[in-house]
Amino acid sequence: MEPLVQKILVIGGNGFVGSAVCRLALARGFQVTSISSSGRPYTTPKGHSPAWTSKVDWQKADALQPKTYKHLLPGTTAVVHTLGTLLEDARYKAALSKGDIGALIRVAVDSMTKGGNPLEEKSKRGGYDELNRDAALHVCEAFMSSAPDTPLPHPRAFVYVSAEDIFRPFIPARYIESKREAELGIERMMLENPAFRSVFVRPSLIYHPHFRPLTSPVAALLDLSASLHTKVPQAVPTPSGVLRTLAGLSSRPTPASLVSPSPLDSVANALTIPPIHVDHVAEAICIAADNARGDVSGVVDVREMRRLIGWTQKGQGGVGSPSLGSS
């Protein structure tokens, strides 16, 4: 029997996480197609096109319009959805790439303080609901409506890049709420369809020392915090423990709530969940997307990502340690 040819479709493959997925998927022998609104190949912040980009089939399509990409789905063994936004003001991506901390602070402050008509915000293209939730639901529905060109031994994977709740109150709560709503919608779609499996990858702060230089010092501090928290005896109060206690006293979750109502819980998460290199996120995604890995499903957090990629074998040197393909 001929070996199965893995063919993955990456939604947003020319972005920060998507490009790492494309590169590492190629290294694993997958055939890779990417769709994005521009259809342009990935380029580094300095405008270079790495050699691997010539091996990806770059397609222009709109994730919210299945007719623009549904012809690609029958030949796909897995879909990886990396499309999303941390801030609705897209200027933050340029600021991160350039290492412009002043511009990043201005964008973050604008996002926290701006007002506006709620109806206008809801209808605005490129907002949290559209990019973080609706696009994923449209792609998932179209994927589940397609049939594979050849019989597959295991369910086809839909891998959704979600997030840990670590950014509030600096990032609007709607960011993580829209991510959780997408997870719930995808899970409901797949409840009674054994031909598919859903994977929700939840990274913490994703860093890269060269392509996102501003993330490295923050990642180093958070990595230190997470490490120290693991070493504190259980009976000794920790900053995260104090924050969670205060969160419990100040608010109560409602039955319909998908995330904690208190941003203090989010800060506590940030202090205890270590950051993760973009290549490690991408490697875990590629493992989850492998048709032979039917054992990978549901929520994949940082701990599970580390297990999947063999973290103990790679070494645990922290943020400054070498990681595969980080050049």
N, C-alpha and C positions, 0 to 999 in steps of 0.2 A: 504494500500500500504506500502510495506517495505521501510524504509528509504534508501536513496542513500548511497552506500559505496564509499567514496572518495578515489581514488587511484592516488597518484601523483608520477611522476618520476622526481627525482632531478639529474640534470647533475652536477657532481662534489660535491656530497653530503658529501664527507669526507674532504672538505676544510673549510676555515674559515666561510664564509657565508653559504655554503651548509649544514654544520653540524648543524648550528643554525636552518635552515629551517627544516631539518629532525626532530630535537628534538621537535620543536614547532608544527610541523604538526602532529606528533604522539600525542601530548597533546590535539590536536583538534579532535582526533579520526580518522585521515586519515591513510590509509595504504600507507607505504612509501617504494619505491625502489630507490636505488642510483646506478648510473653508474660512473665509473672512470677508468682511465688507469690501476690502480693497482687492483681495486676491493676490497681493504682492508677497513675494518671498520674505522671509525674516532677514533683517539686517541688524547688525550690532549698533549700539548707540553712536558709534563713529561712522556708521554708514557702510560697513563692510558686509559682504555676503559670504559666510563660511562655505567651504566646499560641500558640506553635507546637504546644503539647501537645494543643490541640483538634483538630488535624489527624491525630493518630495514633490508630489503633484499638487501644486498650489492652485486653488480654485476660488473664484469670486462668487459669493452667495450670501444670502441674508438668512440668518438662523430663524428669524420670525416668519420667513416665507418658505415653507417646505418645498414648494414647486421649484425653487432655485437649486435644490440639492438632492431631492428624493431619488434621482437617477443614480446617485452614488451609493445608496444604502444597500441594495441587494448584494453587492459584492463585498460588504463590510462585515468583518467578524466582531468588531467592537467599535463603540463610539466613545470618545473622550471629550467631555465638554469643559473647556477651560475659560470660556467667555465669562466676563464679569467685571465689576468695578468696585473699588474700595470707597471712592468718593464720586459723587455724581458730576463733579467738576473734573473733567478729564485732564485738566492742566497738571494734575498731580503726577501723572505718569512721566511727563517730560521733566518735571522737577526732580523726580527720583532718578531718572536716567542720567541727568546732567549733574546730579549731586548738589543741586541748588537748594540749600536748606531754607533760605529766606523765602523763595517762591513757594516751597512746600508748606511752610508755616502760614503764609498768606492764604493759600488755598484751603488749608484745614480750618483756619479761623473763619473764613467766608462760609464754609460748609456748616459750622456750628452756630453761626450768628444770623445767617440770612433768614428773612421771612418769606413772604410771597403768598400767592393764592394757592391753597391746597389743590384745587382743581387743575390749575396750570401745572403744578408740580407733578401731579399724577399722569397728566397727558404728555409730559415732556419726554421726547425720545432720548434714550440713553440713560434713563434713570435706573434706580435699584430694581424696581419691579420688572422692568422690561429686560434688563441685561442679566440680572442675577436669578430671576425666576422664570419669566415668560419664555425667554429664548430657550432655556433648558427644557421646559415642558413641551414646546413645539417640536424640538428636535427629537426628544424621547418618543413622543407620539408617532412621529413620522417613521422613526427607526422601528418601532414595534409593529407598524403597518407593513413593513417590508419583509420579504422572505429571502433567506440566503440563496445564493446561486448554486451552492453545493451543500449537501448535508453536513452538519457540524456535530462533533462528538459531545459537545457541552453547550450550555446556554450562552447566548451572546451577551456581552457585558455592556452596560451603559455606565460609564464612570463620570461622575459629576464632581467637579472640584468645588467643594464647599469651604468652610472655614471654622476654626475654633472661635468662640466668643471671647476675644481678648482686646478688642479695640475701643470699646466704649470707655469713657464718655467722649473720647477724642474724635471718634467716628460716629455718625448718627446710628441710632439703634436699628433703623430701617435696613441697614446693610446686612446685619446678621439675621434679622427677621425674614428678609426676602430669601436668604440662603436656606433657612429652615423650611420655609414654605415650598421651595423648589424640591427639597428632599422629600417632604411629605407627599407632594403631588406625584413625584416619580414613583415612590413606594406604592402608592395607591394604584397607579397604572399597572404595576407588575405583580400585584398580589396573586392573581389567578392565571399567570402566564409563565409556565415553567420553561419556555424557550428563551427567556431573558433573565438576567440578574442585574440588580442595581448595586453600585458601589459609591459610597459617599466619602470622598477623601477630605479630611478636615485638617489642613495644616495650621500651624500657629503662624508666627511671623516668618515669612519666607525671605531669605536673604541671599545676596550674591555680592562678593567684595568688589567686583569689577563693574558689573552691569547695573547694580543698585548700591552704589557706595555708601549712601546715607543709612542703609539698613544694617551695615556691619557693626558700628559702635552700639547701636540699640540692641542688636542681637547678642553682642558680647555681654552686655549688662543683664539681659533677660536670661541668658544661659547661666551666668553666675548665680542669679537669684534662684533659678530652678534647682541648680546643683546644691546650693546652701540649704534650700528647703528640705531636700531629701536627707540631709545630714542632721537636721535638728531632731532631738529626741521627741517622741510623741507627746510627752507631758508638757513640753515647753511651748508657750504661745509663739506663733509666727505671724509676720505681717499679713500673710494671706488668710490665716485663720481668724485674725482680728477683723479683717475686712468682711469675711463671710458671716461672722457673727453680727456685725453692724448691718449687713445687708438683710439678714433674717429679721432683725428688729425693726428695720425701717420699711419693709415692704413684704407683701404676701403674694405668691404667684396665683394667677387665676387659672381655671381649668383650660381655657383656650390659649394660654400663653405658651409659646414655643421656646422662649428664652427667659432667663431670670429677669424680673422687672427692675432689679437694681444694677446699676453699672458697677457697683462695688464688687459684685461677683465676677464681672468681666476683668476688672483690674487684678483680682485675686488669681484668676486663670492665667493672666499674663505673667504673673510672678512665679508660677509653678509649672507651666508648660514650656519646655525648651523650644527655642526657635529651630528652624530646619532649613538646610540649604536647598535651593531650587532643584538641583540635580537629584537630591535624595527624594524629594517629592515626586519628581518625574519618573525616577526608577521604580518607586512603589506603584505609581499609576500604570506603568508598562506591565508590571507583574500582574496587577489586578485585571488588566485588559486582556491578558493571555487567555485564549480559549481553553487551555488545559487547566487553568486555575479556578475551577468552579467552586473551590473552597473559600474564595475571597468574595465576600458580599457584605452589604450593610455598611455601617460606619467604620472607617479606617482612620483612626486618630494618629497622633505623632508616635505614640508607643507602638502601635501596630505597624506603622510605616517602617519604623526602625527594625522591627522583627522581620518584616517581609524582605528587606534589603540586606539582612545579615549584619546588623549594626555591630554586634559583638566581634564579628570577624573583621569589619572595616576599621575598628578602633574607635574610641570614644574621646578623642582629643578636644572636643568642644568646637566653638565657632571658628577658631583659627586653624583647625586641622585641615589637611588636604582632603579634597573630595573629588570624586571622579568627574572628569570632563568639565572642570571649573574654569578652564582657560577661555 
